[in-house]
Amino acid sequence: MNQPKVGFVSLGCPKALVDSERILTQLRLDGYGVVPTYENADIVVINTCGFIDSAKQESLDAIGEAIRENGRVIVTGCMGAMAGEITRVHPQVLSVSGPQAYEAVVGAVHQYLPAPARGHDPFVDLVPPQGVKLTPRHYAYLKISEGCNHRCSFCIIPQLRGDLVSRPVGEVMEEAERLVKAGVRELLIISQDTSAYGVDLKYRTGFWAGRPLKTRMLELCQALGELGVWVRLHYVYPYPHVDDIVPLMAEGKLLPYLDIPFQHANPRILKAMKRPGTAEGMLDRIAHWRSICPDLALRSTFIVGFPGETEQEFEELLDFLDEAELDRVGCFRYSPVDGAAANALPDQVPEDVKEERWQRLMELQAEISADRLQARIGREIDVIVDAVDGDGARARSSADAPEIDGVVHIVDPDGLRPGEIVRVRVEGADDYDLWAVPVAR
Ligand code: SF4
């Protein structure tokens, strides 16, 4: 009854979400309860995002709200690396720690809200073996590494999270197995650079299921492909060895889905961005991948209005999109991030030009996306059901990652349950989503 209670606010990307899950798991193991309201919490932990200015503002607003509503606030996460900016606005916060500082944030909770005396603690038994998850039961993010060895000029992630540190392959596979045993049907593989997995460990050989396994992207993907669930790869950079992964998709071992943040197509801009991988021959590589795996869905993100981007270079990006016919595209207007090298570049692009380029890119991509989805009408595809209500169900195909891509609306969801993978026939499409009906097996 006297269990100390923690409120938790998790902001930012899936990588931050995984950090939140890890902190919450430890707090639950230490005997704390986790509550969803400020008023029932004895203390509030906020896992912040500090990637761009708007995310920083959102983090500061969330801290302000928690101070108003609860008063006892501990801050962690990416923006925690800029402790001075937080304490200047909110001097009342009890403690600030940076990203991946699990022990520091859990230690701060212990300091300001003592854990219950240990001994037989029934709450410990309630922590599931896969830990606390913030995603629905049927999918989970699996983080395979921390940090990044690249130094893209617009990004401060390496300053916040440090250089690449890959998790041992045996540990990753054991976590994947625990998740599958707990009912997860789709694993979303995340990192800052999934293709670089194991580089820091010189692809050391680890062990899983009593057999040797290299800490390397291909071997990890092969092992994950044995688990019998959907496996979706995020943040893959177009290094040559990605060519070896695509056949696994054609064989049905991995979802035919690649999330590759290209960011631009013009070689000069990519060089100024200091992007890993090369744009050269990218269209040929994409054509090659599609020849191996025709159902491959490609997602990417781009930045328009990077310093010095000329109209001609922007048009080169549009031409690339026109030819590449990517399935899913996110686009950001370049915005300077405190501490990023690109801030010092000459020829910053005016806001109205960025806005106009963003509109043009999004219009073009909406047409491409609509055409690609139209081509799926009449086909039968497998989808995973995310939610069911009276009128229909919301599901996703292999081409749709949760939160960021489109959805498949199932019109007649009789008897379907979240987490089920079912076959549907596509009957309609708009720019981003599909409509479908279940097919009797
Ligand atoms: S690859 Fe570039 S954009 Fe991605 S985290 Fe590393 S430095 Fe940042």
Residues whose N, C-alpha, C, O or C-beta is under 5 A from the ligand:
A	BS01	SF4	C148 H150 R151 C152 C155 I157 Q192
